[in-house]
Amino acid sequence: MKITEHIKNAKGKTLFSFELLPPAKGQGIQSIFQTMDELMEFKPPFIDVTYHREDYLYKEHGNGLLERVSYRKRPGTVAICAAIINKYKVDAVPHLICGGFTKEETENALIDLNFLGIDNVLALRGDAQRGEPNFIPTPGGHAYATDLLQQVVDMNNGKYLHEDVESSEKTDFCVGVAGYPEKHFESPNFNTDFKWLKKKVEMGAEFIVTQMFFNVDKYKEFVVKCRDNGIHVPIIPGLKPLTSKKQLITLPRVFHLDIPEELSDAVDSCKNNADVRAVGQEWLVQQCKELIDFGAPVLHFYTMSNPGPTKKIVEQLA
């Protein structure tokens, strides 16, 4: 079922959904199942599964030659989504990214997803490769999320990369895109970033999932601006609890977001991570209550495949 249909069927009730990371290289599917087992009591209508590009290092040999070695790779998102659907009978939403994939590889992934009956995808540019200061497109791949979105829309219209494709069957993916209540860090200003978001919706994006935030007013302002400018698709807030003092530095650096002074001061005064988790939990529970009152269609939790903190929060809301 499409995300938009889940939201429509909820008839105004706020749903819960969760994002999982594929297990690290060498780990089995059981780690995914263990996480899912803890979250299924909240009846999520869908589960997001992230996509990760390979990272490489260069190994120098005695003859002076360098060998590129893949050292960081996670198992296939497509297969994980199929396993989740088969075992738990909930919809899985695979992330599609530009970095690390050619257009042909993306088309093949979409063909597989369509074959498996997966109805939704989240189209993202993805991050720069580890060690690179800027995003560099993969040769033969997409440079922007809009290009990736266009490829999915094209396949929904029966248009494939090559005219000699044997089947021109139309796919029917419900496509989501990312939204940034505090703007994308590479955009020169919020309005420019917003214009690109509007373009994605005009191209065919049917729902938006936001970057995590810790100030509900930022989400509310973002939604109001969307509605005032003709963007009427569901806008799903992305959420994550603070669980350590270190995140006061890492989250703003990695995700380019602001942490409200009241929250950062409370975390900074904690004596240990147990205290931080309590503060983070209390803050996010209040965020969620405000979002439910505001009419957020779904509360989407970035679990980082650690369901414990998220579960404690949702227990207070379900």
Residue pairs with C-beta under 8 A, 6 or more apart in sequence:
1 45
1 91
1 119
2 119
2 120
2 174
2 206
3 46
3 91
3 93
3 120
3 174
3 176
3 206
3 207
3 234
4 174
4 206
4 207
4 233
4 234
6 15
6 45
6 46
6 91
7 15
7 207
7 234
7 297
7 298
10 45
10 297
12 295
14 291
14 292
14 295
14 296
14 297
14 298
14 299
15 44
15 45
15 297
15 298
15 299
16 42
16 43
16 44
16 298
16 299
16 301
16 314
16 317
16 318
17 44
17 45
17 46
17 47
17 48
17 236
17 298
17 299
17 300
17 301
18 39
18 44
18 47
18 48
18 300
18 301
18 303
18 307
18 310
19 47
19 48
19 49
19 50
19 238
19 300
19 301
19 302
19 303
20 32
20 35
20 36
20 47
20 48
20 49
20 50
20 80
20 303
20 305
21 50
21 52
21 74
21 304
21 305
22 32
22 49
22 50
22 51
22 52
22 74
22 75
22 76
22 77
22 80
23 29
23 31
23 32
23 74
23 75
23 305
24 74
25 72
25 73
25 74
25 75
27 75
29 75
29 80
29 83
31 305
32 80
32 83
32 84
32 305
33 87
35 303
35 305
35 306
35 307
36 47
36 84
36 87
36 88
38 307
38 308
38 311
39 303
39 307
39 310
39 311
40 88
40 90
41 318
42 314
42 318
44 90
45 90
45 91
45 298
46 90
46 91
46 92
46 93
46 120
47 84
47 88
47 90
47 91
47 92
47 93
48 92
48 93
48 94
48 95
48 122
48 209
48 300
49 77
49 80
49 81
49 84
49 92
49 93
49 94
49 95
50 77
50 95
51 77
51 94
51 95
51 96
51 97
51 126
52 72
52 73
52 74
53 97
53 99
53 100
53 101
53 126
53 129
54 70
54 72
54 73
54 100
55 70
55 71
55 72
55 73
55 129
55 130
55 131
56 68
56 69
56 70
56 71
57 68
57 69
57 71
58 66
58 67
58 68
58 69
59 66
59 67
59 68
59 69
60 66
60 67
61 67
72 130
77 94
77 95
78 94
78 109
78 112
78 113
78 116
80 92
81 92
81 93
81 94
81 113
81 116
81 118
82 92
82 116
82 118
84 90
84 92
85 91
85 92
85 116
85 117
85 118
91 118
91 119
91 120
92 118
93 120
93 121
93 122
93 176
94 109
94 113
94 118
94 121
94 122
95 121
95 122
95 124
96 106
96 109
96 110
96 121
96 122
96 123
96 124
96 148
96 152
97 124
97 125
97 126
97 148
98 124
98 125
98 126
98 135
98 137
98 138
98 141
98 142
98 143
98 144
98 145
98 147
98 148
99 125
99 126
99 127
99 128
99 129
99 135
99 137
99 138
99 141
100 126
100 129
100 138
100 141
101 109
101 138
101 141
101 142
102 138
102 139
102 140
102 141
103 140
103 141
103 142
103 151
103 161
104 140
104 161
105 141
106 141
106 142
106 148
106 151
107 151
107 155
107 160
107 161
110 121
110 151
110 152
110 155
110 171
110 173
113 121
113 173
114 155
114 169
114 171
114 172
114 173
119 172
119 173
119 174
120 173
120 174
120 175
120 176
121 152
121 173
121 174
121 175
121 176
122 175
122 176
122 177
122 178
122 209
123 145
123 148
123 149
123 152
123 175
123 176
123 177
123 205
124 145
124 148
124 177
124 178
125 135
125 142
125 143
125 144
125 145
125 148
126 135
127 135
128 134
128 135
128 136
129 135
129 136
135 143
137 143
142 148
142 151
145 177
145 178
145 200
146 196
146 199
146 200
146 203
149 175
149 177
149 200
149 203
149 204
149 205
150 203
151 161
152 171
152 173
152 175
152 204
153 175
153 203
153 204
154 160
155 170
155 171
155 173
156 170
156 171
156 172
156 173
156 175
156 204
157 170
158 168
158 169
158 170
159 168
160 168
174 206
174 207
175 204
175 205
175 206
176 205
176 206
176 207
176 208
176 209
176 236
177 197
177 200
177 201
177 205
177 207
177 208
177 209
178 208
178 209
178 210
178 211
179 197
179 208
179 209
179 210
179 211
179 222
179 226
179 235
180 187
180 193
180 197
180 210
180 211
181 210
181 211
181 213
181 218
181 219
181 221
181 222
182 211
182 213
182 218
182 256
182 257
182 258
183 189
183 190
183 193
183 194
184 193
184 256
185 256
187 193
187 196
194 225
194 229
197 208
197 226
197 231
198 229
198 230
198 231
201 208
201 231
201 233
205 233
206 233
206 234
207 233
207 234
207 235
207 236
208 226
208 231
208 233
208 234
208 235
208 236
209 236
209 238
209 300
210 219
210 222
210 235
210 236
210 237
210 238
211 238
211 255
211 257
212 238
212 239
212 240
212 251
212 255
212 257
212 302
213 219
213 237
213 238
213 239
213 257
214 242
214 257
214 258
214 259
214 260
214 263
214 283
214 287
215 258
215 260
216 287
216 290
216 291
216 294
218 258
219 235
219 237
219 291
219 294
219 296
220 294
222 235
223 235
223 294
226 232
226 235
234 297
234 298
235 296
235 297
236 296
236 297
236 298
236 300
237 291
237 296
237 298
237 299
237 300
238 300
238 301
238 302
239 284
239 287
239 288
239 299
239 300
239 301
239 302
240 251
240 284
240 301
240 302
240 304
241 277
241 280
241 281
241 283
241 284
241 309
241 310
241 313
242 248
242 251
242 259
242 263
242 267
242 276
242 277
242 279
242 280
242 283
242 284
243 273
243 276
243 277
243 280
243 309
244 273
244 276
245 267
245 268
245 270
245 273
245 276
248 259
248 264
248 267
248 268
251 257
251 259
252 258
252 259
263 279
263 283
266 279
266 283
267 276
267 279
267 280
270 276
270 279
277 309
280 309
281 309
281 312
281 313
284 313
285 313
285 316
285 317
288 299
288 313
288 317
289 317
291 299
292 299
292 317
299 314
299 317
301 310
301 313
301 314
303 310
